[in-house]
Amino acid sequence: MAQDSIDALVKLLSRLPGVGGRSARRMALQLLGKRESLMRPLAMQLLETAERVKECPQCGNWDESSPCRICTDAKRDSGVICVVEDVADLWAMERGHLFKGQYHVLGGTLSVMDGRKPDDLRIAPLIQRAASEQVREIILATNATVEGQTTAHYLMDRLAECNVTITQLAQGIPLGGELDYLDEGTLGAALRQRQKV
C-alpha cells in the first residue's frame, strides 16, 4: 500500500512543468526523508493556497484578495493596461518594478496546433476594459513567438475600434547579446525596428 502512495506522489510530481520521472522520484524521496520539516508543511501550504488564492475577475492575476492588490492599488495608472499571456509574465514584469499601470492576463495564446481559439482566452474582457473612457493605452506584451505574435496581431485588429493607443514591447537584440547566437526571428525583428541614432 505504501508503494501505491509513493507511485501516486511521483505521478503527481511528474505532472509539474519541467519535472520528469527521475526528478519526480528524487523529489518524492526528499519529501519522504524530511516529512516533518518539509513534507507536512508543504502539504499544509498547498491546501491553504488552494483555498485562499483566487483568480482576479478584472485582470486574471492570482491573489488572495478579489480584485487583486494590483487592480485595487490607487497609485497605479488605470489608464494603461499591459496585456500578458499568463500570470508568470505578469510576475516577471512586476519583479522589475518598472511598470506602474494595470495588467490583463489572456490565459495563453491563439494556437491552431493546440486548438486555442479567441473564445478560449480572456479577449472579450480586454475589449470591454479598452472601451472604457479611462483607458488611454494598451501595451501588448506577448512573447516573441509565432503564437505570441499571432495573438498580438489579432488583438490589434480587435482593439482598432476602441479609442486607445496600442503599443507593443520592443523586440530584437538584447543588451549584451551577440548576433551569432540569435535566431533569425529575433534578428529580423531587430532589423525591422531599427532606430535612427
C-alpha positions in Angstrom: 0.0 0.0 0.0 2.8 2.4 0.8 4.3 1.8 -2.7 0.9 2.8 -4.2 1.1 6.1 -2.3 4.7 6.7 -3.4 3.8 6.0 -7.0 0.8 8.3 -6.8 3.1 11.1 -5.4 5.7 10.5 -8.1 3.0 10.7 -10.8 1.6 13.9 -9.5 5.1 15.5 -9.1 6.0 14.5 -12.7 3.0 16.4 -14.0 4.7 19.7 -12.9 6.3 21.6 -15.7 9.9 20.7 -16.3 9.8 17.7 -13.9 10.4 14.3 -15.5 10.0 10.8 -13.9 13.5 10.8 -12.4 13.3 14.3 -10.9 9.8 13.4 -9.5 11.3 10.3 -7.8 14.1 12.3 -6.3 11.6 14.9 -5.0 9.4 12.2 -3.5 12.4 10.6 -1.8 13.5 14.1 -0.5 10.0 14.7 0.8 9.7 11.3 2.5 13.1 11.8 4.1 12.0 15.2 5.6 8.4 14.5 6.5 8.2 16.9 9.5 10.4 19.7 8.2 9.3 19.7 4.5 6.5 17.3 3.5 3.9 18.2 6.1 4.5 22.0 5.9 4.4 21.7 2.1 1.1 19.8 2.2 -0.4 22.3 4.6 0.7 25.2 2.5 -0.7 23.6 -0.7 -4.1 23.2 1.0 -4.1 26.7 2.3 -3.0 28.2 -1.0 -5.7 26.2 -2.9 -8.3 27.6 -0.5 -7.2 31.2 -0.3 -5.9 32.2 -3.7 -8.3 33.1 -6.5 -8.2 34.5 -9.9 -8.8 38.2 -10.1 -12.0 38.8 -12.1 -10.6 42.0 -13.5 -7.1 41.2 -14.7 -6.7 37.4 -14.3 -3.9 37.6 -11.7 -3.7 35.2 -8.8 -4.1 36.8 -5.4 -5.8 36.3 -2.0 -7.9 39.4 -2.5 -10.5 39.9 -5.2 -10.0 42.1 -7.2 -6.2 41.6 -6.7 -3.9 44.1 -5.0 -2.6 45.4 -8.3 -6.0 46.3 -9.6 -7.0 48.0 -6.3 -3.7 49.9 -5.9 -4.7 53.6 -6.2 -1.1 54.6 -7.0 -1.2 52.6 -10.3 -2.2 54.2 -13.6 -5.5 52.6 -14.5 -5.3 54.3 -18.0 -2.5 52.0 -19.1 -3.1 48.2 -19.4 -0.2 45.8 -20.2 -1.5 42.6 -21.8 0.4 39.5 -21.0 0.0 35.8 -21.9 0.0 34.3 -18.4 0.5 35.1 -14.8 4.2 34.2 -14.9 4.7 37.0 -17.4 2.8 39.4 -15.1 5.1 38.4 -12.2 8.2 38.8 -14.4 7.1 42.4 -15.2 6.4 43.1 -11.5 9.9 41.9 -10.5 11.5 44.8 -12.2 9.2 47.4 -10.5 9.2 49.4 -13.8 5.6 49.2 -14.9 3.1 51.3 -12.9 -0.1 50.6 -14.8 -2.7 47.7 -14.7 -2.5 44.3 -16.3 -4.6 41.9 -18.3 -3.8 38.2 -18.4 -5.0 36.5 -21.6 -4.6 33.0 -20.3 -2.5 31.8 -23.2 -2.1 32.5 -26.9 -4.0 31.7 -30.0 -2.8 28.4 -31.5 -4.2 26.4 -34.4 -1.9 23.5 -33.4 -3.2 23.4 -29.8 -6.8 24.3 -30.8 -6.9 27.5 -28.8 -9.3 30.0 -30.3 -10.2 33.6 -29.3 -13.1 32.3 -27.1 -10.6 30.2 -25.1 -8.7 33.4 -24.0 -9.7 36.4 -21.9 -10.1 38.6 -25.0 -13.7 39.8 -24.6 -13.0 41.2 -21.1 -9.9 43.0 -22.5 -12.1 44.7 -25.2 -14.6 45.7 -22.6 -11.8 47.3 -20.5 -10.3 49.0 -23.5 -13.6 50.5 -24.4 -13.8 52.3 -21.0 -13.2 56.0 -21.2 -10.3 56.0 -18.7 -8.1 53.6 -20.7 -5.6 55.5 -22.9 -3.1 52.9 -23.9 -2.9 49.1 -24.3 0.6 47.6 -24.3 0.8 44.3 -26.0 3.5 42.3 -24.1 3.0 38.9 -25.8 6.1 36.7 -26.3 8.1 36.9 -29.5 6.9 33.5 -30.6 4.8 32.7 -33.6 1.8 32.2 -31.3 2.5 35.4 -29.3 2.8 37.5 -32.5 -0.3 35.9 -34.0 -2.2 36.8 -30.8 -0.8 40.4 -30.8 -1.9 40.9 -34.4 -5.4 39.5 -33.6 -5.6 41.9 -30.6 -4.5 44.9 -32.7 -7.4 44.2 -35.1 -9.9 43.7 -32.3 -8.7 46.8 -30.4 -8.7 49.1 -33.5 -12.3 50.1 -32.9 -11.5 51.2 -29.3 -10.3 54.7 -28.8 -6.9 53.7 -27.3 -3.3 53.9 -28.3 -1.9 50.4 -29.0 1.8 49.8 -28.4 4.0 46.7 -28.3 7.1 45.9 -26.3 10.3 46.5 -28.2 11.8 43.3 -29.6 15.2 42.4 -31.0 18.7 42.1 -29.8 19.1 42.0 -26.1 21.7 44.2 -24.4 24.9 42.3 -24.4 23.6 39.8 -27.0 25.8 38.6 -29.8 24.5 38.4 -33.3 25.9 34.9 -33.9 23.8 33.4 -31.1 20.4 35.0 -32.1 17.8 33.2 -34.2 16.5 34.6 -37.5 13.2 35.8 -36.0 15.0 37.9 -33.3 17.4 39.4 -35.9 14.5 40.2 -38.3 12.6 41.9 -35.5 15.7 44.0 -34.6 16.3 45.0 -38.2 12.6 46.0 -38.8 12.5 48.0 -35.6 15.9 49.8 -36.0 16.1 53.4 -34.8 17.8 56.5 -36.1 20.9 57.4 -34.0 
